[in-house]
């Protein structure tokens, strides 16, 4: 098969199309013929040499795909060859075929193309695990969402809205604000011209937000603490602007805050399967409902994986970036 490999740690041009052996389909796995693979922050980190795959995972980048099941391994009874699926991978998504534990596979929602479905798993698994399952998102809560026009932020807005919470989107332009509102945000904050904490308090009548989804880190952490309500929970899923932050422990104590962090890729298959079950039960029906607002998608042919990475690093895109394989063209 053809795959995109990382020749050595470095910039986007180290992504090279190569010929690889097809992965084996082991017990409890399915082999997916990939139509499209989403591009995510961990892919960029792995390419730079900052996010090594787990020992038993494929060394190829790519954490989410959509396509058709090509083969099922022993012990798999829920899937069969030809099923249209989307899946969270443990790596290896930038390829014609990828083997995935069956518990990490979901059906493609009605009304979505395979290319559109490929934009969902990694971000929806991440937000379901961190914001929903760990931080206990509940109806009527307010959620401050950073990076609201990107993949993680868009997923957070949509999941919060589906579950009856209210998302406040932090953005950097009017175009990104309009996109966040279209996805379901009740209000936006432009961090380039507004004080995030002051505006969040204003929008919540002084109470503060119940939950925060942050991909920024660094100095933004202090603002998140100031914006939080008593008993709030700050979910840290990335640190684009700084891996360390000075914080007031007294403020955390006074507000009885929780600050949690998580990475998805090292989680066990059982944990990932539990996340998939939660998505299937609470979120998949909404994804299949008429009127579901699909995230914006920018596509690149898989041969231009370097271009896709450069576009993501520019941080000007809106929505998700997806690589399309020859099999996926037109799907």
DOPADREN-372647 format. One record per residue (C-alpha): residue in three letters; residue number from 1; x, y, z. Coordinates in Angstrom, 2 decimals, padded with zeros to 5 digits. Layout:
REM residues N
@residu: Ala, num: NUM, px: X, py: Y, pz: Z
...
//
This chain:
REM residues 331
@residu: Unk, num: 1, px: 000.00, py: 000.00, pz: 000.00
@residu: Unk, num: 2, px: 000.95, py: 003.67, pz: -000.20
@residu: Unk, num: 3, px: 001.42, py: 005.62, pz: 003.03
@residu: Unk, num: 4, px: 002.76, py: 008.96, pz: 004.23
@residu: Unk, num: 5, px: 005.72, py: 008.44, pz: 006.56
@residu: Unk, num: 6, px: 007.89, py: 010.77, pz: 008.62
@residu: Unk, num: 7, px: 011.39, py: 010.44, pz: 007.18
@residu: Unk, num: 8, px: 012.95, py: 012.25, pz: 010.15
@residu: Unk, num: 9, px: 011.74, py: 014.81, pz: 012.70
@residu: Unk, num: 10, px: 011.33, py: 018.23, pz: 011.14
@residu: Unk, num: 11, px: 009.13, py: 020.49, pz: 009.05
@residu: Unk, num: 12, px: 006.26, py: 019.53, pz: 006.76
@residu: Unk, num: 13, px: 008.56, py: 018.39, pz: 003.96
@residu: Unk, num: 14, px: 009.72, py: 015.36, pz: 005.99
@residu: Unk, num: 15, px: 006.31, py: 013.84, pz: 005.21
@residu: Unk, num: 16, px: 007.00, py: 011.48, pz: 002.32
@residu: Unk, num: 17, px: 004.76, py: 009.15, pz: 000.32
@residu: Unk, num: 18, px: 006.23, py: 005.64, pz: 000.52
@residu: Unk, num: 19, px: 005.35, py: 002.03, pz: -000.20
@residu: Unk, num: 20, px: 004.60, py: 000.05, pz: 002.97
@residu: Unk, num: 21, px: 003.32, py: -003.43, pz: 003.72
@residu: Unk, num: 22, px: -000.37, py: -003.57, pz: 004.56
@residu: Unk, num: 23, px: -000.91, py: -003.80, pz: 008.32
@residu: Unk, num: 24, px: -002.07, py: -007.17, pz: 009.67
@residu: Unk, num: 25, px: -005.66, py: -007.45, pz: 010.86
@residu: Unk, num: 26, px: -005.22, py: -008.96, pz: 014.30
@residu: Unk, num: 27, px: -007.71, py: -010.46, pz: 016.72
@residu: Unk, num: 28, px: -010.33, py: -007.87, pz: 017.68
@residu: Unk, num: 29, px: -009.37, py: -005.48, pz: 014.87
@residu: Unk, num: 30, px: -010.82, py: -004.34, pz: 011.57
@residu: Unk, num: 31, px: -008.83, py: -003.36, pz: 008.50
@residu: Unk, num: 32, px: -010.20, py: -000.16, pz: 006.96
@residu: Unk, num: 33, px: -009.65, py: 000.95, pz: 003.40
@residu: Unk, num: 34, px: -009.06, py: 004.65, pz: 004.00
@residu: Unk, num: 35, px: -011.02, py: 007.22, pz: 002.03
@residu: Unk, num: 36, px: -009.89, py: 010.21, pz: 004.09
@residu: Unk, num: 37, px: -007.79, py: 011.00, pz: 007.14
@residu: Unk, num: 38, px: -008.16, py: 014.02, pz: 009.40
@residu: Unk, num: 39, px: -005.16, py: 016.20, pz: 010.26
@residu: Unk, num: 40, px: -004.77, py: 017.05, pz: 013.95
@residu: Unk, num: 41, px: -002.35, py: 018.78, pz: 016.30
@residu: Unk, num: 42, px: -000.81, py: 015.51, pz: 017.54
@residu: Unk, num: 43, px: 000.15, py: 014.68, pz: 013.94
@residu: Unk, num: 44, px: 002.16, py: 017.89, pz: 013.78
@residu: Unk, num: 45, px: 003.76, py: 017.20, pz: 017.13
@residu: Unk, num: 46, px: 004.72, py: 013.66, pz: 016.04
@residu: Unk, num: 47, px: 006.22, py: 015.00, pz: 012.82
@residu: Unk, num: 48, px: 008.37, py: 017.43, pz: 014.82
@residu: Unk, num: 49, px: 009.58, py: 014.59, pz: 017.06
@residu: Unk, num: 50, px: 007.65, py: 015.72, pz: 020.15
@residu: Unk, num: 51, px: 004.92, py: 013.05, pz: 020.37
@residu: Unk, num: 52, px: 006.21, py: 009.52, pz: 019.92
@residu: Unk, num: 53, px: 003.61, py: 006.81, pz: 019.25
@residu: Unk, num: 54, px: 003.04, py: 004.14, pz: 021.91
@residu: Unk, num: 55, px: 005.24, py: 001.05, pz: 021.52
@residu: Unk, num: 56, px: 002.48, py: -001.08, pz: 019.97
@residu: Unk, num: 57, px: 001.15, py: 001.60, pz: 017.60
@residu: Unk, num: 58, px: 001.90, py: 002.27, pz: 013.95
@residu: Unk, num: 59, px: 004.79, py: 004.73, pz: 013.45
@residu: Unk, num: 60, px: 002.81, py: 006.38, pz: 010.65
@residu: Unk, num: 61, px: 000.91, py: 009.59, pz: 011.50
@residu: Unk, num: 62, px: -002.85, py: 009.82, pz: 011.36
@residu: Unk, num: 63, px: -005.28, py: 009.42, pz: 014.28
@residu: Unk, num: 64, px: -008.67, py: 009.49, pz: 012.55
@residu: Unk, num: 65, px: -010.04, py: 008.08, pz: 009.33
@residu: Unk, num: 66, px: -013.20, py: 007.23, pz: 007.46
@residu: Unk, num: 67, px: -013.60, py: 004.57, pz: 004.82
@residu: Unk, num: 68, px: -014.90, py: 001.08, pz: 004.24
@residu: Unk, num: 69, px: -014.10, py: -002.06, pz: 006.19
@residu: Unk, num: 70, px: -011.91, py: -004.30, pz: 004.05
@residu: Unk, num: 71, px: -011.47, py: -007.19, pz: 006.49
@residu: Unk, num: 72, px: -012.47, py: -008.16, pz: 010.02
@residu: Unk, num: 73, px: -010.23, py: -010.00, pz: 012.45
@residu: Unk, num: 74, px: -011.09, py: -012.97, pz: 014.60
@residu: Unk, num: 75, px: -013.54, py: -012.18, pz: 017.38
@residu: Unk, num: 76, px: -015.15, py: -009.20, pz: 015.59
@residu: Unk, num: 77, px: -018.91, py: -009.65, pz: 015.22
@residu: Unk, num: 78, px: -020.26, py: -006.07, pz: 015.00
@residu: Unk, num: 79, px: -018.71, py: -005.20, pz: 011.63
@residu: Unk, num: 80, px: -018.38, py: -006.77, pz: 008.20
@residu: Unk, num: 81, px: -016.56, py: -006.04, pz: 004.97
@residu: Unk, num: 82, px: -018.11, py: -003.12, pz: 003.08
@residu: Unk, num: 83, px: -019.42, py: -001.22, pz: 006.13
@residu: Unk, num: 84, px: -018.91, py: 002.55, pz: 005.92
@residu: Unk, num: 85, px: -017.17, py: 003.60, pz: 009.11
@residu: Unk, num: 86, px: -015.23, py: 006.32, pz: 010.86
@residu: Unk, num: 87, px: -012.62, py: 005.43, pz: 013.44
@residu: Unk, num: 88, px: -010.15, py: 006.66, pz: 016.00
@residu: Unk, num: 89, px: -006.75, py: 005.20, pz: 015.06
@residu: Unk, num: 90, px: -003.74, py: 004.51, pz: 017.24
@residu: Unk, num: 91, px: -001.66, py: 005.83, pz: 014.35
@residu: Unk, num: 92, px: -001.33, py: 004.85, pz: 010.71
@residu: Unk, num: 93, px: -004.22, py: 006.86, pz: 009.29
@residu: Unk, num: 94, px: -002.14, py: 008.52, pz: 006.56
@residu: Unk, num: 95, px: -002.26, py: 005.39, pz: 004.41
@residu: Unk, num: 96, px: -004.41, py: 003.38, pz: 002.01
@residu: Unk, num: 97, px: -005.25, py: 000.88, pz: 004.78
@residu: Unk, num: 98, px: -005.20, py: 001.03, pz: 008.58
@residu: Unk, num: 99, px: -005.92, py: -001.59, pz: 011.25
@residu: Unk, num: 100, px: -008.03, py: -000.36, pz: 014.17
@residu: Unk, num: 101, px: -009.40, py: -002.04, pz: 017.32
@residu: Unk, num: 102, px: -013.06, py: -002.71, pz: 016.61
@residu: Unk, num: 103, px: -014.17, py: -000.86, pz: 019.74
@residu: Unk, num: 104, px: -012.84, py: 002.42, pz: 018.29
@residu: Unk, num: 105, px: -015.00, py: 002.22, pz: 015.17
@residu: Unk, num: 106, px: -018.33, py: 004.00, pz: 014.65
@residu: Unk, num: 107, px: -020.80, py: 004.00, pz: 011.74
@residu: Unk, num: 108, px: -020.70, py: 007.00, pz: 009.42
@residu: Unk, num: 109, px: -023.65, py: 009.21, pz: 010.42
@residu: Unk, num: 110, px: -026.49, py: 009.46, pz: 007.94
@residu: Unk, num: 111, px: -026.02, py: 012.39, pz: 005.60
@residu: Unk, num: 112, px: -022.24, py: 012.63, pz: 005.94
@residu: Unk, num: 113, px: -019.76, py: 011.74, pz: 003.22
@residu: Unk, num: 114, px: -016.68, py: 009.71, pz: 004.09
@residu: Unk, num: 115, px: -014.59, py: 012.86, pz: 003.76
@residu: Unk, num: 116, px: -016.85, py: 014.71, pz: 006.20
@residu: Unk, num: 117, px: -016.86, py: 011.77, pz: 008.61
@residu: Unk, num: 118, px: -013.05, py: 011.68, pz: 008.66
@residu: Unk, num: 119, px: -013.05, py: 015.11, pz: 010.30
@residu: Unk, num: 120, px: -014.86, py: 013.90, pz: 013.44
@residu: Unk, num: 121, px: -013.35, py: 011.03, pz: 015.46
@residu: Unk, num: 122, px: -010.16, py: 012.43, pz: 017.04
@residu: Unk, num: 123, px: -011.72, py: 015.69, pz: 018.20
@residu: Unk, num: 124, px: -015.05, py: 014.16, pz: 019.23
@residu: Unk, num: 125, px: -013.34, py: 011.39, pz: 021.20
@residu: Unk, num: 126, px: -011.11, py: 013.99, pz: 022.86
@residu: Unk, num: 127, px: -013.96, py: 016.29, pz: 023.92
@residu: Unk, num: 128, px: -016.21, py: 013.42, pz: 024.97
@residu: Unk, num: 129, px: -013.50, py: 012.00, pz: 027.20
@residu: Unk, num: 130, px: -012.32, py: 015.27, pz: 028.75
@residu: Unk, num: 131, px: -015.29, py: 017.63, pz: 028.84
@residu: Unk, num: 132, px: -018.17, py: 015.17, pz: 029.08
@residu: Unk, num: 133, px: -016.91, py: 012.08, pz: 030.90
@residu: Unk, num: 134, px: -014.17, py: 013.58, pz: 033.07
@residu: Unk, num: 135, px: -015.39, py: 017.13, pz: 033.66
@residu: Unk, num: 136, px: -019.05, py: 016.10, pz: 033.93
@residu: Unk, num: 137, px: -020.60, py: 018.52, pz: 031.45
@residu: Unk, num: 138, px: -024.29, py: 018.89, pz: 032.21
@residu: Unk, num: 139, px: -027.25, py: 020.76, pz: 030.69
@residu: Unk, num: 140, px: -027.43, py: 024.49, pz: 031.46
@residu: Unk, num: 141, px: -023.68, py: 024.77, pz: 032.12
@residu: Unk, num: 142, px: -021.66, py: 027.45, pz: 030.35
@residu: Unk, num: 143, px: -018.46, py: 026.41, pz: 028.56
@residu: Unk, num: 144, px: -015.67, py: 028.77, pz: 027.51
@residu: Unk, num: 145, px: -014.14, py: 027.31, pz: 024.35
@residu: Unk, num: 146, px: -010.71, py: 028.43, pz: 023.13
@residu: Unk, num: 147, px: -009.68, py: 027.85, pz: 019.53
@residu: Unk, num: 148, px: -013.38, py: 027.76, pz: 018.76
@residu: Unk, num: 149, px: -012.98, py: 027.86, pz: 014.97
@residu: Unk, num: 150, px: -010.65, py: 024.86, pz: 014.88
@residu: Unk, num: 151, px: -011.24, py: 021.13, pz: 015.14
@residu: Unk, num: 152, px: -011.17, py: 020.75, pz: 018.93
@residu: Unk, num: 153, px: -013.04, py: 023.99, pz: 019.51
@residu: Unk, num: 154, px: -015.70, py: 023.23, pz: 016.95
@residu: Unk, num: 155, px: -016.27, py: 019.80, pz: 018.45
@residu: Unk, num: 156, px: -016.56, py: 021.33, pz: 021.93
@residu: Unk, num: 157, px: -019.18, py: 023.82, pz: 020.74
@residu: Unk, num: 158, px: -021.25, py: 021.17, pz: 019.00
@residu: Unk, num: 159, px: -021.04, py: 018.61, pz: 021.79
@residu: Unk, num: 160, px: -021.90, py: 021.21, pz: 024.43
@residu: Unk, num: 161, px: -024.89, py: 022.34, pz: 022.38
@residu: Unk, num: 162, px: -026.13, py: 018.79, pz: 021.77
@residu: Unk, num: 163, px: -025.99, py: 018.09, pz: 025.51
@residu: Unk, num: 164, px: -027.88, py: 021.24, pz: 026.45
@residu: Unk, num: 165, px: -024.96, py: 023.40, pz: 027.61
@residu: Unk, num: 166, px: -024.08, py: 026.87, pz: 026.31
@residu: Unk, num: 167, px: -020.76, py: 027.53, pz: 024.59
@residu: Unk, num: 168, px: -018.95, py: 030.87, pz: 024.61
@residu: Unk, num: 169, px: -016.40, py: 030.89, pz: 021.79
@residu: Unk, num: 170, px: -012.99, py: 032.54, pz: 022.00
@residu: Unk, num: 171, px: -011.80, py: 033.55, pz: 018.53
@residu: Unk, num: 172, px: -009.42, py: 035.92, pz: 016.73
@residu: Unk, num: 173, px: -011.47, py: 037.31, pz: 013.84
@residu: Unk, num: 174, px: -015.00, py: 038.15, pz: 012.73
@residu: Unk, num: 175, px: -014.97, py: 035.23, pz: 010.25
@residu: Unk, num: 176, px: -014.09, py: 032.79, pz: 013.01
@residu: Unk, num: 177, px: -016.73, py: 034.33, pz: 015.27
@residu: Unk, num: 178, px: -019.40, py: 033.85, pz: 012.60
@residu: Unk, num: 179, px: -018.34, py: 030.21, pz: 012.15
@residu: Unk, num: 180, px: -018.54, py: 029.55, pz: 015.90
@residu: Unk, num: 181, px: -022.02, py: 031.05, pz: 016.08
@residu: Unk, num: 182, px: -023.10, py: 028.88, pz: 013.14
@residu: Unk, num: 183, px: -021.94, py: 025.79, pz: 015.03
@residu: Unk, num: 184, px: -024.04, py: 026.75, pz: 018.04
@residu: Unk, num: 185, px: -022.07, py: 029.15, pz: 020.26
@residu: Unk, num: 186, px: -024.29, py: 031.62, pz: 022.13
@residu: Unk, num: 187, px: -021.64, py: 034.38, pz: 022.14
@residu: Unk, num: 188, px: -018.07, py: 035.07, pz: 021.07
@residu: Unk, num: 189, px: -015.05, py: 036.80, pz: 022.55
@residu: Unk, num: 190, px: -012.32, py: 038.18, pz: 020.29
@residu: Unk, num: 191, px: -009.19, py: 037.75, pz: 022.39
@residu: Unk, num: 192, px: -007.23, py: 040.14, pz: 020.15
@residu: Unk, num: 193, px: -009.35, py: 043.11, pz: 021.24
@residu: Unk, num: 194, px: -011.26, py: 041.97, pz: 024.35
@residu: Unk, num: 195, px: -010.28, py: 040.86, pz: 027.85
@residu: Unk, num: 196, px: -011.32, py: 037.20, pz: 027.87
@residu: Unk, num: 197, px: -011.94, py: 036.91, pz: 031.59
@residu: Unk, num: 198, px: -013.79, py: 040.22, pz: 031.94
@residu: Unk, num: 199, px: -016.01, py: 039.48, pz: 028.97
@residu: Unk, num: 200, px: -016.74, py: 035.92, pz: 030.16
@residu: Unk, num: 201, px: -017.82, py: 037.28, pz: 033.55
@residu: Unk, num: 202, px: -019.99, py: 039.87, pz: 031.83
@residu: Unk, num: 203, px: -021.68, py: 037.22, pz: 029.68
@residu: Unk, num: 204, px: -022.44, py: 035.10, pz: 032.76
@residu: Unk, num: 205, px: -023.73, py: 037.98, pz: 034.92
@residu: Unk, num: 206, px: -020.63, py: 037.83, pz: 037.11
@residu: Unk, num: 207, px: -020.90, py: 034.12, pz: 037.91
@residu: Unk, num: 208, px: -018.14, py: 032.88, pz: 035.62
@residu: Unk, num: 209, px: -018.12, py: 029.89, pz: 033.33
@residu: Unk, num: 210, px: -018.68, py: 026.36, pz: 034.61
@residu: Unk, num: 211, px: -016.23, py: 024.67, pz: 032.25
@residu: Unk, num: 212, px: -013.29, py: 025.76, pz: 030.11
@residu: Unk, num: 213, px: -011.80, py: 023.91, pz: 027.13
@residu: Unk, num: 214, px: -008.32, py: 025.28, pz: 026.51
@residu: Unk, num: 215, px: -005.81, py: 024.49, pz: 023.79
@residu: Unk, num: 216, px: -003.67, py: 027.59, pz: 024.40
@residu: Unk, num: 217, px: -001.97, py: 027.23, pz: 027.79
@residu: Unk, num: 218, px: 000.70, py: 029.70, pz: 028.87
@residu: Unk, num: 219, px: -000.60, py: 033.07, pz: 029.99
@residu: Unk, num: 220, px: -004.17, py: 032.11, pz: 029.06
@residu: Unk, num: 221, px: -004.31, py: 029.83, pz: 032.11
@residu: Unk, num: 222, px: -004.52, py: 032.79, pz: 034.47
@residu: Unk, num: 223, px: -007.39, py: 034.23, pz: 032.43
@residu: Unk, num: 224, px: -009.20, py: 030.90, pz: 032.52
@residu: Unk, num: 225, px: -008.97, py: 030.84, pz: 036.31
@residu: Unk, num: 226, px: -010.30, py: 034.39, pz: 036.52
@residu: Unk, num: 227, px: -013.16, py: 033.54, pz: 034.13
@residu: Unk, num: 228, px: -014.22, py: 030.39, pz: 036.00
@residu: Unk, num: 229, px: -017.15, py: 030.08, pz: 038.35
@residu: Unk, num: 230, px: -016.87, py: 028.54, pz: 041.81
@residu: Unk, num: 231, px: -016.58, py: 024.79, pz: 041.36
@residu: Unk, num: 232, px: -015.49, py: 025.21, pz: 037.77
@residu: Unk, num: 233, px: -013.35, py: 022.78, pz: 035.79
@residu: Unk, num: 234, px: -010.64, py: 023.78, pz: 033.29
@residu: Unk, num: 235, px: -009.88, py: 021.09, pz: 030.70
@residu: Unk, num: 236, px: -006.40, py: 021.39, pz: 029.17
@residu: Unk, num: 237, px: -006.09, py: 019.48, pz: 025.89
@residu: Unk, num: 238, px: -003.15, py: 021.28, pz: 024.26
@residu: Unk, num: 239, px: -000.59, py: 024.01, pz: 024.95
@residu: Unk, num: 240, px: -000.12, py: 025.88, pz: 021.67
@residu: Unk, num: 241, px: 001.20, py: 029.05, pz: 023.32
@residu: Unk, num: 242, px: 003.06, py: 027.67, pz: 026.32
@residu: Unk, num: 243, px: 003.54, py: 024.44, pz: 028.22
@residu: Unk, num: 244, px: 004.04, py: 026.19, pz: 031.56
@residu: Unk, num: 245, px: 002.04, py: 028.86, pz: 033.35
@residu: Unk, num: 246, px: 002.25, py: 030.84, pz: 036.60
@residu: Unk, num: 247, px: -001.02, py: 030.40, pz: 038.43
@residu: Unk, num: 248, px: -002.51, py: 031.58, pz: 041.69
@residu: Unk, num: 249, px: -003.02, py: 028.55, pz: 043.89
@residu: Unk, num: 250, px: -005.05, py: 030.72, pz: 046.24
@residu: Unk, num: 251, px: -007.45, py: 031.57, pz: 043.41
@residu: Unk, num: 252, px: -007.83, py: 027.87, pz: 042.58
@residu: Unk, num: 253, px: -008.49, py: 027.11, pz: 046.24
@residu: Unk, num: 254, px: -010.90, py: 030.00, pz: 046.73
@residu: Unk, num: 255, px: -012.95, py: 029.02, pz: 043.70
@residu: Unk, num: 256, px: -012.64, py: 025.28, pz: 044.37
@residu: Unk, num: 257, px: -011.47, py: 024.75, pz: 040.80
@residu: Unk, num: 258, px: -010.32, py: 021.60, pz: 039.04
@residu: Unk, num: 259, px: -007.62, py: 021.75, pz: 036.35
@residu: Unk, num: 260, px: -007.27, py: 018.51, pz: 034.41
@residu: Unk, num: 261, px: -005.19, py: 017.48, pz: 031.43
@residu: Unk, num: 262, px: -005.24, py: 014.48, pz: 029.16
@residu: Unk, num: 263, px: -003.78, py: 013.00, pz: 025.99
@residu: Unk, num: 264, px: -005.89, py: 010.56, pz: 024.01
@residu: Unk, num: 265, px: -003.43, py: 008.42, pz: 022.07
@residu: Unk, num: 266, px: -001.87, py: 006.54, pz: 025.06
@residu: Unk, num: 267, px: -005.27, py: 005.56, pz: 026.49
@residu: Unk, num: 268, px: -006.08, py: 001.85, pz: 026.56
@residu: Unk, num: 269, px: -008.35, py: 000.21, pz: 023.96
@residu: Unk, num: 270, px: -010.90, py: -000.33, pz: 026.71
@residu: Unk, num: 271, px: -010.94, py: 003.38, pz: 027.55
@residu: Unk, num: 272, px: -011.28, py: 004.34, pz: 023.90
@residu: Unk, num: 273, px: -014.07, py: 001.82, pz: 023.44
@residu: Unk, num: 274, px: -015.90, py: 003.33, pz: 026.42
@residu: Unk, num: 275, px: -015.61, py: 006.77, pz: 024.81
@residu: Unk, num: 276, px: -016.96, py: 005.35, pz: 021.55
@residu: Unk, num: 277, px: -019.91, py: 003.86, pz: 023.42
@residu: Unk, num: 278, px: -020.69, py: 007.26, pz: 024.95
@residu: Unk, num: 279, px: -020.55, py: 008.92, pz: 021.53
@residu: Unk, num: 280, px: -022.78, py: 006.22, pz: 020.04
@residu: Unk, num: 281, px: -025.35, py: 006.63, pz: 022.81
@residu: Unk, num: 282, px: -025.46, py: 010.38, pz: 023.43
@residu: Unk, num: 283, px: -024.08, py: 012.10, pz: 020.33
@residu: Unk, num: 284, px: -024.41, py: 009.94, pz: 017.22
@residu: Unk, num: 285, px: -028.19, py: 010.43, pz: 016.94
@residu: Unk, num: 286, px: -027.67, py: 014.20, pz: 016.71
@residu: Unk, num: 287, px: -024.99, py: 013.74, pz: 014.04
@residu: Unk, num: 288, px: -027.49, py: 011.77, pz: 011.96
@residu: Unk, num: 289, px: -030.39, py: 014.16, pz: 012.49
@residu: Unk, num: 290, px: -031.58, py: 016.44, pz: 009.69
@residu: Unk, num: 291, px: -030.11, py: 019.89, pz: 010.05
@residu: Unk, num: 292, px: -026.86, py: 018.85, pz: 011.73
@residu: Unk, num: 293, px: -024.38, py: 021.64, pz: 011.02
@residu: Unk, num: 294, px: -021.27, py: 020.08, pz: 009.55
@residu: Unk, num: 295, px: -017.89, py: 021.62, pz: 010.35
@residu: Unk, num: 296, px: -016.10, py: 023.40, pz: 007.53
@residu: Unk, num: 297, px: -013.52, py: 021.16, pz: 005.86
@residu: Unk, num: 298, px: -010.47, py: 021.99, pz: 003.74
@residu: Unk, num: 299, px: -009.22, py: 019.01, pz: 001.74
@residu: Unk, num: 300, px: -005.79, py: 018.12, pz: 000.40
@residu: Unk, num: 301, px: -004.84, py: 015.08, pz: -001.65
@residu: Unk, num: 302, px: -002.83, py: 012.74, pz: 000.54
@residu: Unk, num: 303, px: 000.16, py: 013.27, pz: -001.77
@residu: Unk, num: 304, px: 000.19, py: 016.87, pz: -000.48
@residu: Unk, num: 305, px: 000.33, py: 016.03, pz: 003.23
@residu: Unk, num: 306, px: 003.12, py: 018.62, pz: 003.63
@residu: Unk, num: 307, px: 000.77, py: 021.32, pz: 002.31
@residu: Unk, num: 308, px: -001.94, py: 020.24, pz: 004.75
@residu: Unk, num: 309, px: 000.49, py: 020.50, pz: 007.67
@residu: Unk, num: 310, px: 001.67, py: 023.94, pz: 006.54
@residu: Unk, num: 311, px: -001.95, py: 025.11, pz: 006.37
@residu: Unk, num: 312, px: -002.63, py: 023.86, pz: 009.88
@residu: Unk, num: 313, px: 000.51, py: 025.43, pz: 011.29
@residu: Unk, num: 314, px: -000.55, py: 028.78, pz: 009.82
@residu: Unk, num: 315, px: -003.54, py: 028.73, pz: 012.21
@residu: Unk, num: 316, px: -005.64, py: 030.74, pz: 009.75
@residu: Unk, num: 317, px: -007.90, py: 027.91, pz: 008.57
@residu: Unk, num: 318, px: -011.44, py: 027.44, pz: 009.83
@residu: Unk, num: 319, px: -012.77, py: 024.01, pz: 010.73
@residu: Unk, num: 320, px: -010.86, py: 020.82, pz: 009.91
@residu: Unk, num: 321, px: -008.21, py: 019.82, pz: 007.38
@residu: Unk, num: 322, px: -008.62, py: 016.40, pz: 005.76
@residu: Unk, num: 323, px: -006.34, py: 014.32, pz: 003.52
@residu: Unk, num: 324, px: -008.12, py: 012.45, pz: 000.73
@residu: Unk, num: 325, px: -006.79, py: 009.18, pz: -000.68
@residu: Unk, num: 326, px: -007.30, py: 008.08, pz: -004.30
@residu: Unk, num: 327, px: -010.00, py: 005.69, pz: -003.03
@residu: Unk, num: 328, px: -011.74, py: 008.57, pz: -001.28
@residu: Unk, num: 329, px: -011.82, py: 010.98, pz: -004.22
@residu: Unk, num: 330, px: -015.45, py: 011.78, pz: -004.92
@residu: Unk, num: 331, px: -016.74, py: 010.08, pz: -001.77
//
